[in-house]
C-alpha cells in the first residue's frame, strides 16, 4: 500500500506554474530519488509534502489521510498530525548556532513530544553514535564542518522517530570531499528500509541507493522507473538529454 499518494498536484507563484499536475506514489520502505534540472519543481514538490509550501490544486495523501484533497486542506490539527510523521533535511542544515549539538537534537522532542530530559539524552546519544558524531554532543555548530552539520541535521530529524524522511539536495552546500560522509549515513538508512524521498543531483548515488527514480522537468514528472530503466533505457528524449549532460 502506498504510504504517500500525490494526485494532480498544482502549484503556482503568481503567473508562474511551478508544478503542473504532478502525480506519483511512494510505497512503504521505498527509497525514491528525484532528479532533474534546476528550476524543475523538485524542491517545491518535496516541501509541499510537509506543508512548507501550499499547493493550489490536487491532492496529497499520507498514510491514508488527506493533507490536502482537491486543493482543500485538512484542519490545522490534522495537518500537524500528518506532517509530524515526516522528517525533513534541508540543503543548509538550519541548526541553531547558540545551542550545542545535543541541545539542537533535543529541542523538538522536549517541546513537541514532551519527552523527559533522560529520554532526550539517551535518544540523542544513540543517534549521534549512528551518524558518527557522539564525540560532538557538546560542541556548537560553528565548530563543525559542513558535512558534520548535515549529519547532525539528519540525527535531529530522526529524533522525532518519523515514518518518512525527506531530503532536499542534502549535499549541494558541501565541499565534494565532505559529500561522501553524508551520503553514507543516508545509504545506511536505506539499508534499514527507511521510507525516503531524496531530491539529489548526485546521479551515481541515486543509481546506487534508490529503488525508483523520478525525473522531473518544467514542473512535471517526465518519467519514473527503476534506476536501470531510467539510467540505461530511458523512454523519453528529455530524460536522455538530461542524463547525457548530468553524467558526463
C-alpha positions as protocol buffer text, in pm:
chain_id: "A"
residue {
  index: 1
  type: UNK
  ca { x: 0 y: 0 z: 0 }
}
residue {
  index: 2
  type: UNK
  ca { x: 124 y: 350 z: -84 }
}
residue {
  index: 3
  type: UNK
  ca { x: 247 y: 549 z: 217 }
}
residue {
  index: 4
  type: UNK
  ca { x: 226 y: 873 z: 14 }
}
residue {
  index: 5
  type: UNK
  ca { x: -5 y: 939 z: -282 }
}
residue {
  index: 6
  type: UNK
  ca { x: 23 y: 1261 z: -482 }
}
residue {
  index: 7
  type: UNK
  ca { x: -256 y: 1323 z: -734 }
}
residue {
  index: 8
  type: UNK
  ca { x: -254 y: 1607 z: -990 }
}
residue {
  index: 9
  type: UNK
  ca { x: -69 y: 1843 z: -758 }
}
residue {
  index: 10
  type: UNK
  ca { x: -50 y: 2201 z: -887 }
}
residue {
  index: 11
  type: UNK
  ca { x: 147 y: 2496 z: -754 }
}
residue {
  index: 12
  type: UNK
  ca { x: 194 y: 2841 z: -897 }
}
residue {
  index: 13
  type: UNK
  ca { x: 366 y: 3158 z: -783 }
}
residue {
  index: 14
  type: UNK
  ca { x: 164 y: 3432 z: -950 }
}
residue {
  index: 15
  type: UNK
  ca { x: 155 y: 3353 z: -1320 }
}
residue {
  index: 16
  type: UNK
  ca { x: 443 y: 3104 z: -1294 }
}
residue {
  index: 17
  type: UNK
  ca { x: 327 y: 2740 z: -1287 }
}
residue {
  index: 18
  type: UNK
  ca { x: 588 y: 2559 z: -1079 }
}
residue {
  index: 19
  type: UNK
  ca { x: 406 y: 2223 z: -1052 }
}
residue {
  index: 20
  type: UNK
  ca { x: 170 y: 2105 z: -1324 }
}
residue {
  index: 21
  type: UNK
  ca { x: -48 y: 1802 z: -1250 }
}
residue {
  index: 22
  type: UNK
  ca { x: 225 y: 1613 z: -1062 }
}
residue {
  index: 23
  type: UNK
  ca { x: 119 y: 1257 z: -969 }
}
residue {
  index: 24
  type: UNK
  ca { x: 318 y: 973 z: -810 }
}
residue {
  index: 25
  type: UNK
  ca { x: 306 y: 738 z: -513 }
}
residue {
  index: 26
  type: UNK
  ca { x: 560 y: 605 z: -268 }
}
residue {
  index: 27
  type: UNK
  ca { x: 540 y: 261 z: -113 }
}
residue {
  index: 28
  type: UNK
  ca { x: 637 y: 184 z: 248 }
}
residue {
  index: 29
  type: UNK
  ca { x: 1014 y: 119 z: 284 }
}
residue {
  index: 30
  type: UNK
  ca { x: 1080 y: 251 z: -68 }
}
residue {
  index: 31
  type: UNK
  ca { x: 1365 y: 491 z: -145 }
}
residue {
  index: 32
  type: UNK
  ca { x: 1278 y: 742 z: -418 }
}
residue {
  index: 33
  type: UNK
  ca { x: 1539 y: 968 z: -578 }
}
residue {
  index: 34
  type: UNK
  ca { x: 1402 y: 1275 z: -754 }
}
residue {
  index: 35
  type: UNK
  ca { x: 1632 y: 1412 z: -1023 }
}
residue {
  index: 36
  type: UNK
  ca { x: 1603 y: 1688 z: -1280 }
}
residue {
  index: 37
  type: UNK
  ca { x: 1746 y: 2026 z: -1379 }
}
residue {
  index: 38
  type: UNK
  ca { x: 1742 y: 2331 z: -1150 }
}
residue {
  index: 39
  type: UNK
  ca { x: 1403 y: 2502 z: -1154 }
}
residue {
  index: 40
  type: UNK
  ca { x: 1214 y: 2185 z: -1247 }
}
residue {
  index: 41
  type: UNK
  ca { x: 999 y: 2195 z: -930 }
}
residue {
  index: 42
  type: UNK
  ca { x: 1172 y: 1920 z: -732 }
}
residue {
  index: 43
  type: UNK
  ca { x: 1221 y: 2115 z: -408 }
}
residue {
  index: 44
  type: UNK
  ca { x: 876 y: 2276 z: -428 }
}
residue {
  index: 45
  type: UNK
  ca { x: 722 y: 1930 z: -467 }
}
residue {
  index: 46
  type: UNK
  ca { x: 915 y: 1798 z: -166 }
}
residue {
  index: 47
  type: UNK
  ca { x: 830 y: 2099 z: 53 }
}
residue {
  index: 48
  type: UNK
  ca { x: 462 y: 2061 z: -39 }
}
residue {
  index: 49
  type: UNK
  ca { x: 459 y: 1713 z: 116 }
}
residue {
  index: 50
  type: UNK
  ca { x: 528 y: 1863 z: 461 }
}
residue {
  index: 51
  type: UNK
  ca { x: 314 y: 2174 z: 410 }
}
residue {
  index: 52
  type: UNK
  ca { x: 611 y: 2410 z: 383 }
}
residue {
  index: 53
  type: UNK
  ca { x: 452 y: 2514 z: 53 }
}
residue {
  index: 54
  type: UNK
  ca { x: 77 y: 2528 z: -5 }
}
residue {
  index: 55
  type: UNK
  ca { x: -42 y: 2378 z: -331 }
}
residue {
  index: 56
  type: UNK
  ca { x: -311 y: 2539 z: -547 }
}
residue {
  index: 57
  type: UNK
  ca { x: -476 y: 2217 z: -661 }
}
residue {
  index: 58
  type: UNK
  ca { x: -468 y: 1839 z: -644 }
}
residue {
  index: 59
  type: UNK
  ca { x: -439 y: 1601 z: -350 }
}
residue {
  index: 60
  type: UNK
  ca { x: -171 y: 1470 z: -115 }
}
residue {
  index: 61
  type: UNK
  ca { x: -249 y: 1162 z: 94 }
}
residue {
  index: 62
  type: UNK
  ca { x: -9 y: 1042 z: 366 }
}
residue {
  index: 63
  type: UNK
  ca { x: -68 y: 706 z: 535 }
}
residue {
  index: 64
  type: UNK
  ca { x: -431 y: 707 z: 417 }
}
residue {
  index: 65
  type: UNK
  ca { x: -506 y: 1057 z: 547 }
}
residue {
  index: 66
  type: UNK
  ca { x: -551 y: 1360 z: 325 }
}
residue {
  index: 67
  type: UNK
  ca { x: -316 y: 1651 z: 386 }
}
residue {
  index: 68
  type: UNK
  ca { x: -498 y: 1826 z: 102 }
}
residue {
  index: 69
  type: UNK
  ca { x: -785 y: 1698 z: -111 }
}
residue {
  index: 70
  type: UNK
  ca { x: -871 y: 1860 z: -445 }
}
residue {
  index: 71
  type: UNK
  ca { x: -695 y: 2177 z: -332 }
}
residue {
  index: 72
  type: UNK
  ca { x: -873 y: 2198 z: 8 }
}
residue {
  index: 73
  type: UNK
  ca { x: -651 y: 2149 z: 315 }
}
residue {
  index: 74
  type: UNK
  ca { x: -743 y: 1949 z: 624 }
}
residue {
  index: 75
  type: UNK
  ca { x: -772 y: 2119 z: 964 }
}
residue {
  index: 76
  type: UNK
  ca { x: -458 y: 2261 z: 1127 }
}
residue {
  index: 77
  type: UNK
  ca { x: -458 y: 1981 z: 1386 }
}
residue {
  index: 78
  type: UNK
  ca { x: -480 y: 1714 z: 1113 }
}
residue {
  index: 79
  type: UNK
  ca { x: -206 y: 1883 z: 911 }
}
residue {
  index: 80
  type: UNK
  ca { x: 16 y: 1889 z: 1220 }
}
residue {
  index: 81
  type: UNK
  ca { x: -53 y: 1520 z: 1293 }
}
residue {
  index: 82
  type: UNK
  ca { x: 23 y: 1419 z: 933 }
}
residue {
  index: 83
  type: UNK
  ca { x: 340 y: 1627 z: 889 }
}
residue {
  index: 84
  type: UNK
  ca { x: 477 y: 1519 z: 1229 }
}
residue {
  index: 85
  type: UNK
  ca { x: 530 y: 1172 z: 1080 }
}
residue {
  index: 86
  type: UNK
  ca { x: 781 y: 1312 z: 831 }
}
residue {
  index: 87
  type: UNK
  ca { x: 1135 y: 1429 z: 892 }
}
residue {
  index: 88
  type: UNK
  ca { x: 1292 y: 1690 z: 663 }
}
residue {
  index: 89
  type: UNK
  ca { x: 1659 y: 1760 z: 597 }
}
residue {
  index: 90
  type: UNK
  ca { x: 1739 y: 2082 z: 411 }
}
residue {
  index: 91
  type: UNK
  ca { x: 2032 y: 2199 z: 200 }
}
residue {
  index: 92
  type: UNK
  ca { x: 2158 y: 2442 z: 460 }
}
residue {
  index: 93
  type: UNK
  ca { x: 2138 y: 2245 z: 788 }
}
residue {
  index: 94
  type: UNK
  ca { x: 1921 y: 2503 z: 976 }
}
residue {
  index: 95
  type: UNK
  ca { x: 2089 y: 2431 z: 1310 }
}
residue {
  index: 96
  type: UNK
  ca { x: 2057 y: 2683 z: 1595 }
}
residue {
  index: 97
  type: UNK
  ca { x: 2407 y: 2833 z: 1633 }
}
residue {
  index: 98
  type: UNK
  ca { x: 2360 y: 2925 z: 2002 }
}
residue {
  index: 99
  type: UNK
  ca { x: 2272 y: 2565 z: 2100 }
}
residue {
  index: 100
  type: UNK
  ca { x: 2508 y: 2269 z: 2130 }
}
residue {
  index: 101
  type: UNK
  ca { x: 2462 y: 1965 z: 1906 }
}
residue {
  index: 102
  type: UNK
  ca { x: 2280 y: 1780 z: 2186 }
}
residue {
  index: 103
  type: UNK
  ca { x: 2055 y: 2080 z: 2254 }
}
residue {
  index: 104
  type: UNK
  ca { x: 1971 y: 2111 z: 1882 }
}
residue {
  index: 105
  type: UNK
  ca { x: 1869 y: 1744 z: 1881 }
}
residue {
  index: 106
  type: UNK
  ca { x: 1661 y: 1774 z: 2197 }
}
residue {
  index: 107
  type: UNK
  ca { x: 1458 y: 2083 z: 2120 }
}
residue {
  index: 108
  type: UNK
  ca { x: 1166 y: 1931 z: 1925 }
}
residue {
  index: 109
  type: UNK
  ca { x: 1131 y: 1606 z: 2128 }
}
residue {
  index: 110
  type: UNK
  ca { x: 1130 y: 1811 z: 2450 }
}
residue {
  index: 111
  type: UNK
  ca { x: 867 y: 2066 z: 2346 }
}
residue {
  index: 112
  type: UNK
  ca { x: 661 y: 1876 z: 2085 }
}
residue {
  index: 113
  type: UNK
  ca { x: 672 y: 1520 z: 2219 }
}
residue {
  index: 114
  type: UNK
  ca { x: 714 y: 1624 z: 2585 }
}
residue {
  index: 115
  type: UNK
  ca { x: 999 y: 1374 z: 2630 }
}
residue {
  index: 116
  type: UNK
  ca { x: 1194 y: 1376 z: 2955 }
}
residue {
  index: 117
  type: UNK
  ca { x: 1549 y: 1508 z: 2976 }
}
residue {
  index: 118
  type: UNK
  ca { x: 1673 y: 1149 z: 3019 }
}
residue {
  index: 119
  type: UNK
  ca { x: 1483 y: 1022 z: 2712 }
}
residue {
  index: 120
  type: UNK
  ca { x: 1617 y: 1308 z: 2504 }
}
residue {
  index: 121
  type: UNK
  ca { x: 1975 y: 1250 z: 2621 }
}
residue {
  index: 122
  type: UNK
  ca { x: 1957 y: 874 z: 2560 }
}
residue {
  index: 123
  type: UNK
  ca { x: 1797 y: 900 z: 2215 }
}
residue {
  index: 124
  type: UNK
  ca { x: 2031 y: 1183 z: 2118 }
}
residue {
  index: 125
  type: UNK
  ca { x: 2338 y: 982 z: 2213 }
}
residue {
  index: 126
  type: UNK
  ca { x: 2216 y: 679 z: 2016 }
}
residue {
  index: 127
  type: UNK
  ca { x: 2154 y: 887 z: 1703 }
}
residue {
  index: 128
  type: UNK
  ca { x: 2483 y: 1076 z: 1728 }
}
residue {
  index: 129
  type: UNK
  ca { x: 2653 y: 737 z: 1754 }
}
residue {
  index: 130
  type: UNK
  ca { x: 2462 y: 630 z: 1441 }
}
residue {
  index: 131
  type: UNK
  ca { x: 2586 y: 930 z: 1238 }
}
residue {
  index: 132
  type: UNK
  ca { x: 2940 y: 902 z: 1382 }
}
residue {
  index: 133
  type: UNK
  ca { x: 2933 y: 1220 z: 1593 }
}
residue {
  index: 134
  type: UNK
  ca { x: 2890 y: 1107 z: 1954 }
}
residue {
  index: 135
  type: UNK
  ca { x: 3207 y: 1298 z: 2049 }
}
residue {
  index: 136
  type: UNK
  ca { x: 3050 y: 1625 z: 1921 }
}
residue {
  index: 137
  type: UNK
  ca { x: 2746 y: 1627 z: 2156 }
}
residue {
  index: 138
  type: UNK
  ca { x: 2862 y: 1935 z: 2350 }
}
residue {
  index: 139
  type: UNK
  ca { x: 3008 y: 2123 z: 2052 }
}
residue {
  index: 140
  type: UNK
  ca { x: 2841 y: 2427 z: 1892 }
}
residue {
  index: 141
  type: UNK
  ca { x: 2753 y: 2414 z: 1518 }
}
residue {
  index: 142
  type: UNK
  ca { x: 3007 y: 2689 z: 1440 }
}
residue {
  index: 143
  type: UNK
  ca { x: 3285 y: 2442 z: 1527 }
}
residue {
  index: 144
  type: UNK
  ca { x: 3164 y: 2171 z: 1288 }
}
residue {
  index: 145
  type: UNK
  ca { x: 3241 y: 2111 z: 921 }
}
residue {
  index: 146
  type: UNK
  ca { x: 2957 y: 2129 z: 668 }
}
residue {
  index: 147
  type: UNK
  ca { x: 2941 y: 1751 z: 649 }
}
residue {
  index: 148
  type: UNK
  ca { x: 2921 y: 1721 z: 1027 }
}
residue {
  index: 149
  type: UNK
  ca { x: 2645 y: 1984 z: 1041 }
}
residue {
  index: 150
  type: UNK
  ca { x: 2442 y: 1791 z: 786 }
}
residue {
  index: 151
  type: UNK
  ca { x: 2486 y: 1465 z: 978 }
}
residue {
  index: 152
  type: UNK
  ca { x: 2364 y: 1646 z: 1292 }
}
residue {
  index: 153
  type: UNK
  ca { x: 2064 y: 1772 z: 1090 }
}
residue {
  index: 154
  type: UNK
  ca { x: 1984 y: 1413 z: 989 }
}
residue {
  index: 155
  type: UNK
  ca { x: 2011 y: 1295 z: 1351 }
}
residue {
  index: 156
  type: UNK
  ca { x: 1786 y: 1583 z: 1459 }
}
residue {
  index: 157
  type: UNK
  ca { x: 1516 y: 1480 z: 1208 }
}
residue {
  index: 158
  type: UNK
  ca { x: 1542 y: 1118 z: 1326 }
}
residue {
  index: 159
  type: UNK
  ca { x: 1488 y: 1228 z: 1689 }
}
residue {
  index: 160
  type: UNK
  ca { x: 1117 y: 1265 z: 1612 }
}
residue {
  index: 161
  type: UNK
  ca { x: 1104 y: 899 z: 1502 }
}
residue {
  index: 162
  type: UNK
  ca { x: 949 y: 978 z: 1161 }
}
residue {
  index: 163
  type: UNK
  ca { x: 794 y: 716 z: 933 }
}
residue {
  index: 164
  type: UNK
  ca { x: 919 y: 902 z: 624 }
}
residue {
  index: 165
  type: UNK
  ca { x: 1239 y: 1102 z: 566 }
}
residue {
  index: 166
  type: UNK
  ca { x: 1259 y: 1378 z: 304 }
}
residue {
  index: 167
  type: UNK
  ca { x: 1595 y: 1513 z: 185 }
}
residue {
  index: 168
  type: UNK
  ca { x: 1621 y: 1833 z: -21 }
}
residue {
  index: 169
  type: UNK
  ca { x: 1959 y: 1830 z: -201 }
}
residue {
  index: 170
  type: UNK
  ca { x: 2136 y: 1724 z: 122 }
}
residue {
  index: 171
  type: UNK
  ca { x: 2487 y: 1756 z: -23 }
}
residue {
  index: 172
  type: UNK
  ca { x: 2457 y: 2060 z: -252 }
}
residue {
  index: 173
  type: UNK
  ca { x: 2603 y: 2303 z: 5 }
}
residue {
  index: 174
  type: UNK
  ca { x: 2901 y: 2077 z: 82 }
}
residue {
  index: 175
  type: UNK
  ca { x: 3255 y: 2058 z: -49 }
}
residue {
  index: 176
  type: UNK
  ca { x: 3297 y: 1745 z: -263 }
}
residue {
  index: 177
  type: UNK
  ca { x: 3517 y: 1567 z: -6 }
}
residue {
  index: 178
  type: UNK
  ca { x: 3250 y: 1608 z: 264 }
}
residue {
  index: 179
  type: UNK
  ca { x: 2968 y: 1475 z: 46 }
}
residue {
  index: 180
  type: UNK
  ca { x: 3059 y: 1109 z: 98 }
}
residue {
  index: 181
  type: UNK
  ca { x: 3014 y: 1111 z: 476 }
}
residue {
  index: 182
  type: UNK
  ca { x: 2658 y: 1244 z: 444 }
}
residue {
  index: 183
  type: UNK
  ca { x: 2566 y: 1004 z: 163 }
}
residue {
  index: 184
  type: UNK
  ca { x: 2700 y: 714 z: 374 }
}
residue {
  index: 185
  type: UNK
  ca { x: 2451 y: 798 z: 652 }
}
residue {
  index: 186
  type: UNK
  ca { x: 2161 y: 817 z: 402 }
}
residue {
  index: 187
  type: UNK
  ca { x: 2273 y: 488 z: 247 }
}
residue {
  index: 188
  type: UNK
  ca { x: 2268 y: 329 z: 594 }
}
residue {
  index: 189
  type: UNK
  ca { x: 1908 y: 448 z: 643 }
}
residue {
  index: 190
  type: UNK
  ca { x: 1819 y: 296 z: 304 }
}
residue {
  index: 191
  type: UNK
  ca { x: 1968 y: -37 z: 413 }
}
residue {
  index: 192
  type: UNK
  ca { x: 1747 y: -17 z: 724 }
}
residue {
  index: 193
  type: UNK
  ca { x: 1442 y: 19 z: 493 }
}
residue {
  index: 194
  type: UNK
  ca { x: 1351 y: 373 z: 597 }
}
residue {
  index: 195
  type: UNK
  ca { x: 1096 y: 523 z: 356 }
}
residue {
  index: 196
  type: UNK
  ca { x: 1278 y: 814 z: 190 }
}
residue {
  index: 197
  type: UNK
  ca { x: 1233 y: 1074 z: -81 }
}
residue {
  index: 198
  type: UNK
  ca { x: 1566 y: 1229 z: -182 }
}
residue {
  index: 199
  type: UNK
  ca { x: 1594 y: 1526 z: -417 }
}
residue {
  index: 200
  type: UNK
  ca { x: 1953 y: 1498 z: -539 }
}
residue {
  index: 201
  type: UNK
  ca { x: 2196 y: 1596 z: -812 }
}
residue {
  index: 202
  type: UNK
  ca { x: 2428 y: 1305 z: -720 }
}
residue {
  index: 203
  type: UNK
  ca { x: 2350 y: 1070 z: -1009 }
}
residue {
  index: 204
  type: UNK
  ca { x: 2575 y: 781 z: -904 }
}
residue {
  index: 205
  type: UNK
  ca { x: 2428 y: 791 z: -553 }
}
residue {
  index: 206
  type: UNK
  ca { x: 2071 y: 795 z: -690 }
}
residue {
  index: 207
  type: UNK
  ca { x: 2154 y: 495 z: -908 }
}
residue {
  index: 208
  type: UNK
  ca { x: 2305 y: 303 z: -615 }
}
residue {
  index: 209
  type: UNK
  ca { x: 2056 y: 376 z: -337 }
}
residue {
  index: 210
  type: UNK
  ca { x: 1713 y: 435 z: -493 }
}
residue {
  index: 211
  type: UNK
  ca { x: 1450 y: 171 z: -559 }
}
residue {
  index: 212
  type: UNK
  ca { x: 1289 y: 413 z: -803 }
}
residue {
  index: 213
  type: UNK
  ca { x: 1390 y: 730 z: -983 }
}
residue {
  index: 214
  type: UNK
  ca { x: 1151 y: 1014 z: -1064 }
}
residue {
  index: 215
  type: UNK
  ca { x: 1275 y: 1254 z: -1333 }
}
residue {
  index: 216
  type: UNK
  ca { x: 1113 y: 1598 z: -1322 }
}
residue {
  index: 217
  type: UNK
  ca { x: 1138 y: 1881 z: -1571 }
}
residue {
  index: 218
  type: UNK
  ca { x: 939 y: 2202 z: -1619 }
}
residue {
  index: 219
  type: UNK
  ca { x: 709 y: 2127 z: -1322 }
}
residue {
  index: 220
  type: UNK
  ca { x: 612 y: 1780 z: -1441 }
}
residue {
  index: 221
  type: UNK
  ca { x: 704 y: 1417 z: -1383 }
}
residue {
  index: 222
  type: UNK
  ca { x: 853 y: 1327 z: -1720 }
}
residue {
  index: 223
  type: UNK
  ca { x: 940 y: 967 z: -1640 }
}
residue {
  index: 224
  type: UNK
  ca { x: 979 y: 730 z: -1347 }
}
residue {
  index: 225
  type: UNK
  ca { x: 1119 y: 381 z: -1318 }
}
residue {
  index: 226
  type: UNK
  ca { x: 1393 y: 169 z: -1166 }
}
residue {
  index: 227
  type: UNK
  ca { x: 1749 y: 305 z: -1175 }
}
residue {
  index: 228
  type: UNK
  ca { x: 1828 y: 56 z: -1452 }
}
residue {
  index: 229
  type: UNK
  ca { x: 1531 y: 173 z: -1662 }
}
residue {
  index: 230
  type: UNK
  ca { x: 1599 y: 545 z: -1614 }
}
residue {
  index: 231
  type: UNK
  ca { x: 1977 y: 542 z: -1649 }
}
residue {
  index: 232
  type: UNK
  ca { x: 2019 y: 266 z: -1908 }
}
residue {
  index: 233
  type: UNK
  ca { x: 1692 y: 257 z: -2105 }
}
residue {
  index: 234
  type: UNK
  ca { x: 1511 y: 592 z: -2067 }
}
residue {
  index: 235
  type: UNK
  ca { x: 1195 y: 612 z: -2273 }
}
residue {
  index: 236
  type: UNK
  ca { x: 1175 y: 989 z: -2306 }
}
residue {
  index: 237
  type: UNK
  ca { x: 1408 y: 1201 z: -2518 }
}
residue {
  index: 238
  type: UNK
  ca { x: 1411 y: 1471 z: -2246 }
}
residue {
  index: 239
  type: UNK
  ca { x: 1537 y: 1217 z: -1990 }
}
residue {
  index: 240
  type: UNK
  ca { x: 1814 y: 1109 z: -2226 }
}
residue {
  index: 241
  type: UNK
  ca { x: 1920 y: 1470 z: -2287 }
}
residue {
  index: 242
  type: UNK
  ca { x: 1936 y: 1545 z: -1915 }
}
residue {
  index: 243
  type: UNK
  ca { x: 2131 y: 1230 z: -1826 }
}
residue {
  index: 244
  type: UNK
  ca { x: 2379 y: 1281 z: -2109 }
}
residue {
  index: 245
  type: UNK
  ca { x: 2470 y: 1617 z: -1958 }
}
residue {
  index: 246
  type: UNK
  ca { x: 2438 y: 1520 z: -1588 }
}
residue {
  index: 247
  type: UNK
  ca { x: 2651 y: 1202 z: -1609 }
}
residue {
  index: 248
  type: UNK
  ca { x: 2937 y: 1339 z: -1822 }
}
